[in-house]
Amino acid sequence: MKRFPRVQDQQGTNLGILSAFSNANRDADARAFAALMKHIKDVDGARHTALMMQVENESGELGPARDYSAEAEVAWKRPVPDAMHQPGEIANAFISIDALSRHTIQAGY
């Protein structure tokens, strides 16, 4: 639990879910993903059977609505970034993401 911190509920009980607020968890995920991508390239590099890799951003958290660990509490109490207060900026970000998604999907066909 110390090496890979878990989500905590409001009472401080560790749950069986890795905390998204842990650098150790993020770094381990990045290493595992890089190793997976290397393996796919080694095994399938010449045939190109694998067309796409979808990275999920869901924590799979069941129970509390959020993580109450010390790291999560620090993030929760930070002020909302200024850009998030400007609807046009947020809308532009979503439009850019949507355009990129459509381009990526079209490129896959």
Gaussian input, Z-matrix of N, CA and C with variables (Angstrom, degrees):
# hf/3-21g

backbone

0 1
 N
 C     1     B1
 C     2     B2     1     A1
 N     3     B3     2     A2     1     D1
 C     4     B4     3     A3     2     D2
 C     5     B5     4     A4     3     D3
 N     6     B6     5     A5     4     D4
 C     7     B7     6     A6     5     D5
 C     8     B8     7     A7     6     D6
 N     9     B9     8     A8     7     D7
 C    10    B10     9     A9     8     D8
 C    11    B11    10    A10     9     D9
 N    12    B12    11    A11    10    D10
 C    13    B13    12    A12    11    D11
 C    14    B14    13    A13    12    D12
 N    15    B15    14    A14    13    D13
 C    16    B16    15    A15    14    D14
 C    17    B17    16    A16    15    D15
 N    18    B18    17    A17    16    D16
 C    19    B19    18    A18    17    D17
 C    20    B20    19    A19    18    D18
 N    21    B21    20    A20    19    D19
 C    22    B22    21    A21    20    D20
 C    23    B23    22    A22    21    D21
 N    24    B24    23    A23    22    D22
 C    25    B25    24    A24    23    D23
 C    26    B26    25    A25    24    D24
 N    27    B27    26    A26    25    D25
 C    28    B28    27    A27    26    D26
 C    29    B29    28    A28    27    D27
 N    30    B30    29    A29    28    D28
 C    31    B31    30    A30    29    D29
 C    32    B32    31    A31    30    D30
 N    33    B33    32    A32    31    D31
 C    34    B34    33    A33    32    D32
 C    35    B35    34    A34    33    D33
 N    36    B36    35    A35    34    D34
 C    37    B37    36    A36    35    D35
 C    38    B38    37    A37    36    D36
 N    39    B39    38    A38    37    D37
 C    40    B40    39    A39    38    D38
 C    41    B41    40    A40    39    D39
 N    42    B42    41    A41    40    D40
 C    43    B43    42    A42    41    D41
 C    44    B44    43    A43    42    D42
 N    45    B45    44    A44    43    D43
 C    46    B46    45    A45    44    D44
 C    47    B47    46    A46    45    D45
 N    48    B48    47    A47    46    D46
 C    49    B49    48    A48    47    D47
 C    50    B50    49    A49    48    D48
 N    51    B51    50    A50    49    D49
 C    52    B52    51    A51    50    D50
 C    53    B53    52    A52    51    D51
 N    54    B54    53    A53    52    D52
 C    55    B55    54    A54    53    D53
 C    56    B56    55    A55    54    D54
 N    57    B57    56    A56    55    D55
 C    58    B58    57    A57    56    D56
 C    59    B59    58    A58    57    D57
 N    60    B60    59    A59    58    D58
 C    61    B61    60    A60    59    D59
 C    62    B62    61    A61    60    D60
 N    63    B63    62    A62    61    D61
 C    64    B64    63    A63    62    D62
 C    65    B65    64    A64    63    D63
 N    66    B66    65    A65    64    D64
 C    67    B67    66    A66    65    D65
 C    68    B68    67    A67    66    D66
 N    69    B69    68    A68    67    D67
 C    70    B70    69    A69    68    D68
 C    71    B71    70    A70    69    D69
 N    72    B72    71    A71    70    D70
 C    73    B73    72    A72    71    D71
 C    74    B74    73    A73    72    D72
 N    75    B75    74    A74    73    D73
 C    76    B76    75    A75    74    D74
 C    77    B77    76    A76    75    D75
 N    78    B78    77    A77    76    D76
 C    79    B79    78    A78    77    D77
 C    80    B80    79    A79    78    D78
 N    81    B81    80    A80    79    D79
 C    82    B82    81    A81    80    D80
 C    83    B83    82    A82    81    D81
 N    84    B84    83    A83    82    D82
 C    85    B85    84    A84    83    D83
 C    86    B86    85    A85    84    D84
 N    87    B87    86    A86    85    D85
 C    88    B88    87    A87    86    D86
 C    89    B89    88    A88    87    D87
 N    90    B90    89    A89    88    D88
 C    91    B91    90    A90    89    D89
 C    92    B92    91    A91    90    D90
 N    93    B93    92    A92    91    D91
 C    94    B94    93    A93    92    D92
 C    95    B95    94    A94    93    D93
 N    96    B96    95    A95    94    D94
 C    97    B97    96    A96    95    D95
 C    98    B98    97    A97    96    D96
 N    99    B99    98    A98    97    D97
 C   100   B100    99    A99    98    D98
 C   101   B101   100   A100    99    D99
 N   102   B102   101   A101   100   D100
 C   103   B103   102   A102   101   D101
 C   104   B104   103   A103   102   D102
 N   105   B105   104   A104   103   D103
 C   106   B106   105   A105   104   D104
 C   107   B107   106   A106   105   D105
 N   108   B108   107   A107   106   D106
 C   109   B109   108   A108   107   D107
 C   110   B110   109   A109   108   D108
 N   111   B111   110   A110   109   D109
 C   112   B112   111   A111   110   D110
 C   113   B113   112   A112   111   D111
 N   114   B114   113   A113   112   D112
 C   115   B115   114   A114   113   D113
 C   116   B116   115   A115   114   D114
 N   117   B117   116   A116   115   D115
 C   118   B118   117   A117   116   D116
 C   119   B119   118   A118   117   D117
 N   120   B120   119   A119   118   D118
 C   121   B121   120   A120   119   D119
 C   122   B122   121   A121   120   D120
 N   123   B123   122   A122   121   D121
 C   124   B124   123   A123   122   D122
 C   125   B125   124   A124   123   D123
 N   126   B126   125   A125   124   D124
 C   127   B127   126   A126   125   D125
 C   128   B128   127   A127   126   D126
 N   129   B129   128   A128   127   D127
 C   130   B130   129   A129   128   D128
 C   131   B131   130   A130   129   D129
 N   132   B132   131   A131   130   D130
 C   133   B133   132   A132   131   D131
 C   134   B134   133   A133   132   D132
 N   135   B135   134   A134   133   D133
 C   136   B136   135   A135   134   D134
 C   137   B137   136   A136   135   D135
 N   138   B138   137   A137   136   D136
 C   139   B139   138   A138   137   D137
 C   140   B140   139   A139   138   D138
 N   141   B141   140   A140   139   D139
 C   142   B142   141   A141   140   D140
 C   143   B143   142   A142   141   D141
 N   144   B144   143   A143   142   D142
 C   145   B145   144   A144   143   D143
 C   146   B146   145   A145   144   D144
 N   147   B147   146   A146   145   D145
 C   148   B148   147   A147   146   D146
 C   149   B149   148   A148   147   D147
 N   150   B150   149   A149   148   D148
 C   151   B151   150   A150   149   D149
 C   152   B152   151   A151   150   D150
 N   153   B153   152   A152   151   D151
 C   154   B154   153   A153   152   D152
 C   155   B155   154   A154   153   D153
 N   156   B156   155   A155   154   D154
 C   157   B157   156   A156   155   D155
 C   158   B158   157   A157   156   D156
 N   159   B159   158   A158   157   D157
 C   160   B160   159   A159   158   D158
 C   161   B161   160   A160   159   D159
 N   162   B162   161   A161   160   D160
 C   163   B163   162   A162   161   D161
 C   164   B164   163   A163   162   D162
 N   165   B165   164   A164   163   D163
 C   166   B166   165   A165   164   D164
 C   167   B167   166   A166   165   D165
 N   168   B168   167   A167   166   D166
 C   169   B169   168   A168   167   D167
 C   170   B170   169   A169   168   D168
 N   171   B171   170   A170   169   D169
 C   172   B172   171   A171   170   D170
 C   173   B173   172   A172   171   D171
 N   174   B174   173   A173   172   D172
 C   175   B175   174   A174   173   D173
 C   176   B176   175   A175   174   D174
 N   177   B177   176   A176   175   D175
 C   178   B178   177   A177   176   D176
 C   179   B179   178   A178   177   D177
 N   180   B180   179   A179   178   D178
 C   181   B181   180   A180   179   D179
 C   182   B182   181   A181   180   D180
 N   183   B183   182   A182   181   D181
 C   184   B184   183   A183   182   D182
 C   185   B185   184   A184   183   D183
 N   186   B186   185   A185   184   D184
 C   187   B187   186   A186   185   D185
 C   188   B188   187   A187   186   D186
 N   189   B189   188   A188   187   D187
 C   190   B190   189   A189   188   D188
 C   191   B191   190   A190   189   D189
 N   192   B192   191   A191   190   D190
 C   193   B193   192   A192   191   D191
 C   194   B194   193   A193   192   D192
 N   195   B195   194   A194   193   D193
 C   196   B196   195   A195   194   D194
 C   197   B197   196   A196   195   D195
 N   198   B198   197   A197   196   D196
 C   199   B199   198   A198   197   D197
 C   200   B200   199   A199   198   D198
 N   201   B201   200   A200   199   D199
 C   202   B202   201   A201   200   D200
 C   203   B203   202   A202   201   D201
 N   204   B204   203   A203   202   D202
 C   205   B205   204   A204   203   D203
 C   206   B206   205   A205   204   D204
 N   207   B207   206   A206   205   D205
 C   208   B208   207   A207   206   D206
 C   209   B209   208   A208   207   D207
 N   210   B210   209   A209   208   D208
 C   211   B211   210   A210   209   D209
 C   212   B212   211   A211   210   D210
 N   213   B213   212   A212   211   D211
 C   214   B214   213   A213   212   D212
 C   215   B215   214   A214   213   D213
 N   216   B216   215   A215   214   D214
 C   217   B217   216   A216   215   D215
 C   218   B218   217   A217   216   D216
 N   219   B219   218   A218   217   D217
 C   220   B220   219   A219   218   D218
 C   221   B221   220   A220   219   D219
 N   222   B222   221   A221   220   D220
 C   223   B223   222   A222   221   D221
 C   224   B224   223   A223   222   D222
 N   225   B225   224   A224   223   D223
 C   226   B226   225   A225   224   D224
 C   227   B227   226   A226   225   D225
 N   228   B228   227   A227   226   D226
 C   229   B229   228   A228   227   D227
 C   230   B230   229   A229   228   D228
 N   231   B231   230   A230   229   D229
 C   232   B232   231   A231   230   D230
 C   233   B233   232   A232   231   D231
 N   234   B234   233   A233   232   D232
 C   235   B235   234   A234   233   D233
 C   236   B236   235   A235   234   D234
 N   237   B237   236   A236   235   D235
 C   238   B238   237   A237   236   D236
 C   239   B239   238   A238   237   D237
 N   240   B240   239   A239   238   D238
 C   241   B241   240   A240   239   D239
 C   242   B242   241   A241   240   D240
 N   243   B243   242   A242   241   D241
 C   244   B244   243   A243   242   D242
 C   245   B245   244   A244   243   D243
 N   246   B246   245   A245   244   D244
 C   247   B247   246   A246   245   D245
 C   248   B248   247   A247   246   D246
 N   249   B249   248   A248   247   D247
 C   250   B250   249   A249   248   D248
 C   251   B251   250   A250   249   D249
 N   252   B252   251   A251   250   D250
 C   253   B253   252   A252   251   D251
 C   254   B254   253   A253   252   D252
 N   255   B255   254   A254   253   D253
 C   256   B256   255   A255   254   D254
 C   257   B257   256   A256   255   D255
 N   258   B258   257   A257   256   D256
 C   259   B259   258   A258   257   D257
 C   260   B260   259   A259   258   D258
 N   261   B261   260   A260   259   D259
 C   262   B262   261   A261   260   D260
 C   263   B263   262   A262   261   D261
 N   264   B264   263   A263   262   D262
 C   265   B265   264   A264   263   D263
 C   266   B266   265   A265   264   D264
 N   267   B267   266   A266   265   D265
 C   268   B268   267   A267   266   D266
 C   269   B269   268   A268   267   D267
 N   270   B270   269   A269   268   D268
 C   271   B271   270   A270   269   D269
 C   272   B272   271   A271   270   D270
 N   273   B273   272   A272   271   D271
 C   274   B274   273   A273   272   D272
 C   275   B275   274   A274   273   D273
 N   276   B276   275   A275   274   D274
 C   277   B277   276   A276   275   D275
 C   278   B278   277   A277   276   D276
 N   279   B279   278   A278   277   D277
 C   280   B280   279   A279   278   D278
 C   281   B281   280   A280   279   D279
 N   282   B282   281   A281   280   D280
 C   283   B283   282   A282   281   D281
 C   284   B284   283   A283   282   D282
 N   285   B285   284   A284   283   D283
 C   286   B286   285   A285   284   D284
 C   287   B287   286   A286   285   D285
 N   288   B288   287   A287   286   D286
 C   289   B289   288   A288   287   D287
 C   290   B290   289   A289   288   D288
 N   291   B291   290   A290   289   D289
 C   292   B292   291   A291   290   D290
 C   293   B293   292   A292   291   D291
 N   294   B294   293   A293   292   D292
 C   295   B295   294   A294   293   D293
 C   296   B296   295   A295   294   D294
 N   297   B297   296   A296   295   D295
 C   298   B298   297   A297   296   D296
 C   299   B299   298   A298   297   D297
 N   300   B300   299   A299   298   D298
 C   301   B301   300   A300   299   D299
 C   302   B302   301   A301   300   D300
 N   303   B303   302   A302   301   D301
 C   304   B304   303   A303   302   D302
 C   305   B305   304   A304   303   D303
 N   306   B306   305   A305   304   D304
 C   307   B307   306   A306   305   D305
 C   308   B308   307   A307   306   D306
 N   309   B309   308   A308   307   D307
 C   310   B310   309   A309   308   D308
 C   311   B311   310   A310   309   D309
 N   312   B312   311   A311   310   D310
 C   313   B313   312   A312   311   D311
 C   314   B314   313   A313   312   D312
 N   315   B315   314   A314   313   D313
 C   316   B316   315   A315   314   D314
 C   317   B317   316   A316   315   D315
 N   318   B318   317   A317   316   D316
 C   319   B319   318   A318   317   D317
 C   320   B320   319   A319   318   D318
 N   321   B321   320   A320   319   D319
 C   322   B322   321   A321   320   D320
 C   323   B323   322   A322   321   D321
 N   324   B324   323   A323   322   D322
 C   325   B325   324   A324   323   D323
 C   326   B326   325   A325   324   D324

   B1=1.4474
   B2=1.5292
   B3=1.3314
   B4=1.4577
   B5=1.5244
   B6=1.3327
   B7=1.4584
   B8=1.5230
   B9=1.3178
   B10=1.4583
   B11=1.5328
   B12=1.3398
   B13=1.4654
   B14=1.5237
   B15=1.3179
   B16=1.4543
   B17=1.5274
   B18=1.3205
   B19=1.4621
   B20=1.5146
   B21=1.3270
   B22=1.4594
   B23=1.5197
   B24=1.3314
   B25=1.4533
   B26=1.5267
   B27=1.3327
   B28=1.4613
   B29=1.5242
   B30=1.3250
   B31=1.4588
   B32=1.5330
   B33=1.3282
   B34=1.4615
   B35=1.5138
   B36=1.3221
   B37=1.4591
   B38=1.5245
   B39=1.3326
   B40=1.4619
   B41=1.5190
   B42=1.3351
   B43=1.4494
   B44=1.5331
   B45=1.2930
   B46=1.4545
   B47=1.5222
   B48=1.3206
   B49=1.4613
   B50=1.5227
   B51=1.3163
   B52=1.4556
   B53=1.5290
   B54=1.3273
   B55=1.4594
   B56=1.5223
   B57=1.3219
   B58=1.4695
   B59=1.5248
   B60=1.3135
   B61=1.4597
   B62=1.5282
   B63=1.3151
   B64=1.4593
   B65=1.5308
   B66=1.3348
   B67=1.4634
   B68=1.5251
   B69=1.3237
   B70=1.4695
   B71=1.5271
   B72=1.3285
   B73=1.4698
   B74=1.5191
   B75=1.3316
   B76=1.4684
   B77=1.5259
   B78=1.3266
   B79=1.4654
   B80=1.5256
   B81=1.3325
   B82=1.4695
   B83=1.5274
   B84=1.3245
   B85=1.4712
   B86=1.5275
   B87=1.3173
   B88=1.4691
   B89=1.5257
   B90=1.3288
   B91=1.4778
   B92=1.5216
   B93=1.3221
   B94=1.4671
   B95=1.5317
   B96=1.3169
   B97=1.4624
   B98=1.5328
   B99=1.3330
   B100=1.4676
   B101=1.5273
   B102=1.3278
   B103=1.4677
   B104=1.5326
   B105=1.3385
   B106=1.4652
   B107=1.5223
   B108=1.3238
   B109=1.4579
   B110=1.5287
   B111=1.3253
   B112=1.4672
   B113=1.5254
   B114=1.3266
   B115=1.4643
   B116=1.5344
   B117=1.3262
   B118=1.4671
   B119=1.5211
   B120=1.3229
   B121=1.4703
   B122=1.5289
   B123=1.3388
   B124=1.4700
   B125=1.5292
   B126=1.3310
   B127=1.4614
   B128=1.5282
   B129=1.3281
   B130=1.4590
   B131=1.5281
   B132=1.3131
   B133=1.4611
   B134=1.5154
   B135=1.3098
   B136=1.4649
   B137=1.5294
   B138=1.3357
   B139=1.4776
   B140=1.5223
   B141=1.3235
   B142=1.4735
   B143=1.5281
   B144=1.3350
   B145=1.4575
   B146=1.5276
   B147=1.3305
   B148=1.4662
   B149=1.5206
   B150=1.3285
   B151=1.4582
   B152=1.5161
   B153=1.3280
   B154=1.4497
   B155=1.5335
   B156=1.3161
   B157=1.4566
   B158=1.5219
   B159=1.3174
   B160=1.4637
   B161=1.5169
   B162=1.3088
   B163=1.4526
   B164=1.5215
   B165=1.3117
   B166=1.4658
   B167=1.5217
   B168=1.3012
   B169=1.4589
   B170=1.5280
   B171=1.3043
   B172=1.4562
   B173=1.5259
   B174=1.3231
   B175=1.4599
   B176=1.5257
   B177=1.3256
   B178=1.4541
   B179=1.5112
   B180=1.3110
   B181=1.4513
   B182=1.5265
   B183=1.3007
   B184=1.4628
   B185=1.5183
   B186=1.2875
   B187=1.4610
   B188=1.5111
   B189=1.3432
   B190=1.4723
   B191=1.5268
   B192=1.3194
   B193=1.4629
   B194=1.5249
   B195=1.3323
   B196=1.4589
   B197=1.5207
   B198=1.3157
   B199=1.4615
   B200=1.5311
   B201=1.3166
   B202=1.4632
   B203=1.5272
   B204=1.3309
   B205=1.4686
   B206=1.5262
   B207=1.3266
   B208=1.4667
   B209=1.5307
   B210=1.3343
   B211=1.4592
   B212=1.5264
   B213=1.3252
   B214=1.4617
   B215=1.5245
   B216=1.3215
   B217=1.4620
   B218=1.5286
   B219=1.3307
   B220=1.4654
   B221=1.5273
   B222=1.3319
   B223=1.4690
   B224=1.5278
   B225=1.3289
   B226=1.4630
   B227=1.5310
   B228=1.3296
   B229=1.4681
   B230=1.5256
   B231=1.3267
   B232=1.4639
   B233=1.5278
   B234=1.3491
   B235=1.4676
   B236=1.5306
   B237=1.3087
   B238=1.4553
   B239=1.5286
   B240=1.3396
   B241=1.4714
   B242=1.5315
   B243=1.3347
   B244=1.4691
   B245=1.5185
   B246=1.3181
   B247=1.4705
   B248=1.5301
   B249=1.3211
   B250=1.4672
   B251=1.5283
   B252=1.3362
   B253=1.4660
   B254=1.5183
   B255=1.3277
   B256=1.4575
   B257=1.5275
   B258=1.3462
   B259=1.4710
   B260=1.5144
   B261=1.3237
   B262=1.4627
   B263=1.5102
   B264=1.3134
   B265=1.4664
   B266=1.5276
   B267=1.3184
   B268=1.4620
   B269=1.5220
   B270=1.3331
   B271=1.4664
   B272=1.5268
   B273=1.3181
   B274=1.4670
   B275=1.5194
   B276=1.3126
   B277=1.4685
   B278=1.5164
   B279=1.3462
   B280=1.4628
   B281=1.5286
   B282=1.3287
   B283=1.4651
   B284=1.5232
   B285=1.3288
   B286=1.4647
   B287=1.5150
   B288=1.3084
   B289=1.4627
   B290=1.5235
   B291=1.3478
   B292=1.4535
   B293=1.5267
   B294=1.3209
   B295=1.4694
   B296=1.5252
   B297=1.3182
   B298=1.4632
   B299=1.5233
   B300=1.3378
   B301=1.4681
   B302=1.5167
   B303=1.3246
   B304=1.4604
   B305=1.5240
   B306=1.3224
   B307=1.4645
   B308=1.5307
   B309=1.3356
   B310=1.4683
   B311=1.5229
   B312=1.3306
   B313=1.4692
   B314=1.5202
   B315=1.3342
   B316=1.4683
   B317=1.5176
   B318=1.3183
   B319=1.4602
   B320=1.5258
   B321=1.3414
   B322=1.4568
   B323=1.5106
   B324=1.3177
   B325=1.4656
   B326=1.4711
   A1=110.53
   A2=117.42
   A3=118.53
   A4=111.15
   A5=116.98
   A6=119.78
   A7=111.53
   A8=117.10
   A9=122.37
   A10=108.27
   A11=117.02
   A12=121.38
   A13=113.23
   A14=113.92
   A15=121.92
   A16=110.94
   A17=115.45
   A18=121.95
   A19=107.35
   A20=115.82
   A21=120.57
   A22=109.41
   A23=115.19
   A24=118.91
   A25=109.00
   A26=117.22
   A27=121.81
   A28=113.16
   A29=117.68
   A30=121.05
   A31=111.73
   A32=117.56
   A33=121.17
   A34=113.87
   A35=117.64
   A36=121.70
   A37=109.63
   A38=116.34
   A39=120.17
   A40=109.68
   A41=115.37
   A42=121.32
   A43=107.84
   A44=118.13
   A45=121.65
   A46=114.20
   A47=117.48
   A48=122.19
   A49=108.59
   A50=117.06
   A51=120.28
   A52=110.08
   A53=116.47
   A54=121.23
   A55=110.93
   A56=115.77
   A57=121.36
   A58=111.08
   A59=117.89
   A60=121.83
   A61=112.29
   A62=118.00
   A63=122.35
   A64=110.60
   A65=116.31
   A66=120.34
   A67=110.78
   A68=117.06
   A69=120.34
   A70=110.62
   A71=117.18
   A72=120.88
   A73=110.72
   A74=116.34
   A75=120.53
   A76=110.92
   A77=116.72
   A78=120.72
   A79=111.64
   A80=117.33
   A81=120.71
   A82=110.15
   A83=117.12
   A84=120.71
   A85=110.45
   A86=116.83
   A87=120.90
   A88=110.78
   A89=116.66
   A90=119.82
   A91=111.22
   A92=116.88
   A93=120.58
   A94=110.53
   A95=117.21
   A96=120.66
   A97=110.19
   A98=116.99
   A99=120.47
   A100=110.47
   A101=117.20
   A102=120.81
   A103=110.48
   A104=116.94
   A105=120.64
   A106=110.42
   A107=117.39
   A108=120.58
   A109=111.22
   A110=117.30
   A111=120.60
   A112=109.99
   A113=116.48
   A114=120.64
   A115=110.73
   A116=116.33
   A117=119.52
   A118=110.17
   A119=116.39
   A120=119.84
   A121=110.80
   A122=116.81
   A123=120.88
   A124=111.65
   A125=116.34
   A126=121.03
   A127=112.34
   A128=116.63
   A129=120.66
   A130=113.51
   A131=117.16
   A132=121.25
   A133=114.92
   A134=118.41
   A135=121.26
   A136=112.32
   A137=117.48
   A138=120.45
   A139=113.47
   A140=116.98
   A141=122.38
   A142=112.68
   A143=116.39
   A144=120.57
   A145=110.61
   A146=116.58
   A147=120.35
   A148=108.53
   A149=116.07
   A150=121.20
   A151=113.02
   A152=116.04
   A153=119.05
   A154=108.74
   A155=115.73
   A156=121.91
   A157=106.63
   A158=117.07
   A159=121.04
   A160=108.91
   A161=115.70
   A162=121.83
   A163=107.52
   A164=116.96
   A165=121.36
   A166=109.77
   A167=116.19
   A168=120.64
   A169=111.50
   A170=116.95
   A171=121.16
   A172=109.46
   A173=115.20
   A174=119.19
   A175=112.51
   A176=117.05
   A177=119.77
   A178=112.11
   A179=116.66
   A180=122.26
   A181=111.46
   A182=115.69
   A183=121.77
   A184=107.70
   A185=117.00
   A186=120.03
   A187=110.13
   A188=117.63
   A189=118.37
   A190=110.81
   A191=114.86
   A192=120.19
   A193=111.89
   A194=116.70
   A195=120.10
   A196=110.39
   A197=114.52
   A198=122.91
   A199=108.73
   A200=117.36
   A201=122.28
   A202=112.03
   A203=118.06
   A204=120.44
   A205=109.28
   A206=116.69
   A207=121.14
   A208=110.80
   A209=117.67
   A210=121.36
   A211=110.94
   A212=116.46
   A213=121.10
   A214=110.86
   A215=117.05
   A216=120.77
   A217=110.89
   A218=117.48
   A219=120.90
   A220=109.47
   A221=116.74
   A222=120.97
   A223=110.42
   A224=117.21
   A225=122.22
   A226=111.16
   A227=116.64
   A228=121.19
   A229=113.64
   A230=117.65
   A231=119.96
   A232=109.58
   A233=116.12
   A234=118.00
   A235=110.91
   A236=116.05
   A237=121.47
   A238=107.22
   A239=118.95
   A240=120.39
   A241=111.38
   A242=116.19
   A243=121.42
   A244=112.56
   A245=117.64
   A246=120.89
   A247=111.67
   A248=116.95
   A249=120.16
   A250=111.47
   A251=117.28
   A252=120.85
   A253=111.97
   A254=117.38
   A255=121.65
   A256=109.04
   A257=117.23
   A258=120.94
   A259=114.15
   A260=118.09
   A261=119.92
   A262=111.81
   A263=117.39
   A264=121.40
   A265=110.53
   A266=116.21
   A267=120.05
   A268=110.15
   A269=116.13
   A270=119.86
   A271=110.08
   A272=117.64
   A273=120.70
   A274=110.58
   A275=118.05
   A276=120.91
   A277=110.14
   A278=117.29
   A279=119.78
   A280=111.50
   A281=116.46
   A282=119.54
   A283=109.50
   A284=116.97
   A285=120.38
   A286=110.93
   A287=116.87
   A288=120.80
   A289=109.66
   A290=116.80
   A291=120.88
   A292=110.33
   A293=117.10
   A294=120.74
   A295=110.17
   A296=116.87
   A297=120.78
   A298=109.91
   A299=117.50
   A300=120.72
   A301=110.45
   A302=116.47
   A303=120.04
   A304=109.89
   A305=116.08
   A306=119.28
   A307=109.80
   A308=115.36
   A309=120.09
   A310=110.46
   A311=116.79
   A312=120.49
   A313=110.11
   A314=116.98
   A315=119.95
   A316=110.70
   A317=116.67
   A318=119.82
   A319=110.78
   A320=116.79
   A321=120.53
   A322=113.72
   A323=117.98
   A324=120.94
   A325=109.05
   D1=-31.49
   D2=-179.93
   D3=-72.29
   D4=-38.77
   D5=-178.41
   D6=-69.45
   D7=-42.48
   D8=-179.63
   D9=-125.23
   D10=89.21
   D11=-175.55
   D12=-58.05
   D13=146.97
   D14=-178.65
   D15=-105.78
   D16=160.26
   D17=171.51
   D18=-61.64
   D19=142.86
   D20=175.94
   D21=-117.91
   D22=144.77
   D23=175.15
   D24=-83.57
   D25=-176.51
   D26=-176.56
   D27=-63.18
   D28=-22.15
   D29=178.89
   D30=-90.41
   D31=-0.99
   D32=179.68
   D33=86.90
   D34=11.17
   D35=178.84
   D36=-79.14
   D37=128.53
   D38=176.53
   D39=-70.57
   D40=132.50
   D41=176.92
   D42=-101.57
   D43=172.14
   D44=-175.97
   D45=-83.19
   D46=26.26
   D47=-174.92
   D48=-119.77
   D49=131.95
   D50=178.43
   D51=-67.47
   D52=138.00
   D53=-179.13
   D54=-76.65
   D55=132.16
   D56=176.77
   D57=-73.03
   D58=-9.30
   D59=-177.59
   D60=-94.73
   D61=6.82
   D62=-177.75
   D63=-99.53
   D64=124.86
   D65=175.33
   D66=-63.28
   D67=-37.12
   D68=179.45
   D69=-62.60
   D70=-41.66
   D71=178.08
   D72=-65.15
   D73=-45.31
   D74=179.29
   D75=-61.06
   D76=-45.69
   D77=-178.79
   D78=-64.63
   D79=-39.79
   D80=177.92
   D81=-65.74
   D82=-40.96
   D83=176.51
   D84=-60.92
   D85=-43.26
   D86=-179.15
   D87=-63.48
   D88=-42.74
   D89=178.02
   D90=-64.32
   D91=-42.75
   D92=179.78
   D93=-64.87
   D94=-41.75
   D95=179.97
   D96=-65.60
   D97=-42.50
   D98=178.18
   D99=-62.38
   D100=-40.68
   D101=178.73
   D102=-65.30
   D103=-40.70
   D104=177.81
   D105=-62.52
   D106=-46.03
   D107=-179.67
   D108=-63.28
   D109=-38.80
   D110=177.23
   D111=-64.05
   D112=-42.88
   D113=178.94
   D114=-60.90
   D115=-45.09
   D116=179.06
   D117=-60.89
   D118=-42.57
   D119=178.80
   D120=-63.20
   D121=-44.16
   D122=-179.40
   D123=-63.08
   D124=-41.65
   D125=-175.46
   D126=-83.22
   D127=-35.29
   D128=-169.83
   D129=-122.19
   D130=5.90
   D131=-173.82
   D132=-55.17
   D133=-39.03
   D134=-177.04
   D135=-80.95
   D136=-30.44
   D137=-175.71
   D138=-92.03
   D139=-26.22
   D140=-179.84
   D141=58.34
   D142=41.93
   D143=177.12
   D144=-69.25
   D145=-41.32
   D146=177.97
   D147=-75.77
   D148=118.44
   D149=-176.71
   D150=-93.22
   D151=-31.76
   D152=-172.78
   D153=-156.05
   D154=151.61
   D155=173.43
   D156=-123.01
   D157=120.45
   D158=179.06
   D159=-95.61
   D160=124.41
   D161=178.24
   D162=-97.02
   D163=123.20
   D164=-179.84
   D165=-87.08
   D166=145.74
   D167=177.02
   D168=-113.79
   D169=18.89
   D170=-179.03
   D171=-93.06
   D172=135.50
   D173=-178.63
   D174=-81.25
   D175=-18.71
   D176=-177.52
   D177=72.83
   D178=22.45
   D179=-175.43
   D180=-73.22
   D181=122.96
   D182=175.58
   D183=-115.36
   D184=142.66
   D185=-179.83
   D186=106.19
   D187=-111.96
   D188=-177.19
   D189=-67.14
   D190=156.45
   D191=-178.80
   D192=-71.16
   D193=-19.08
   D194=-179.60
   D195=-158.21
   D196=173.15
   D197=178.16
   D198=-81.17
   D199=132.89
   D200=178.68
   D201=-110.15
   D202=17.48
   D203=178.29
   D204=-65.68
   D205=167.10
   D206=-178.81
   D207=-58.02
   D208=-43.26
   D209=-179.46
   D210=-63.81
   D211=-41.22
   D212=179.63
   D213=-66.70
   D214=-38.69
   D215=179.98
   D216=-63.44
   D217=-39.37
   D218=177.56
   D219=-60.62
   D220=-47.25
   D221=-179.87
   D222=-64.17
   D223=-41.43
   D224=-177.44
   D225=-61.94
   D226=-34.26
   D227=-175.76
   D228=-88.14
   D229=-7.14
   D230=177.08
   D231=-66.21
   D232=150.65
   D233=176.26
   D234=-66.89
   D235=152.06
   D236=176.68
   D237=-68.23
   D238=132.41
   D239=-179.98
   D240=-57.83
   D241=144.85
   D242=-177.93
   D243=-53.55
   D244=-39.71
   D245=-177.57
   D246=-59.93
   D247=-27.70
   D248=-179.53
   D249=-73.86
   D250=-15.61
   D251=178.93
   D252=-86.86
   D253=-5.57
   D254=-176.25
   D255=-109.87
   D256=98.39
   D257=-175.13
   D258=-51.67
   D259=-38.40
   D260=179.81
   D261=-60.88
   D262=-39.37
   D263=-179.62
   D264=-65.57
   D265=-43.09
   D266=179.42
   D267=-65.73
   D268=-44.43
   D269=179.48
   D270=-60.73
   D271=-42.50
   D272=179.09
   D273=-62.28
   D274=-38.63
   D275=178.98
   D276=-63.90
   D277=-43.33
   D278=179.74
   D279=-66.56
   D280=-38.91
   D281=178.16
   D282=-61.94
   D283=-42.83
   D284=179.34
   D285=-62.82
   D286=-43.26
   D287=179.67
   D288=-64.63
   D289=-43.31
   D290=-179.86
   D291=-62.62
   D292=-44.18
   D293=179.96
   D294=-62.74
   D295=-41.54
   D296=178.64
   D297=-64.06
   D298=-41.91
   D299=-179.68
   D300=-61.94
   D301=-46.28
   D302=-178.68
   D303=-63.08
   D304=-40.32
   D305=179.83
   D306=-63.57
   D307=-43.01
   D308=-179.45
   D309=-64.56
   D310=-43.39
   D311=179.82
   D312=-63.94
   D313=-44.03
   D314=179.35
   D315=-63.19
   D316=-37.74
   D317=179.92
   D318=-65.90
   D319=-26.28
   D320=-179.76
   D321=-74.38
   D322=-18.75
   D323=-177.70
   D324=-87.76

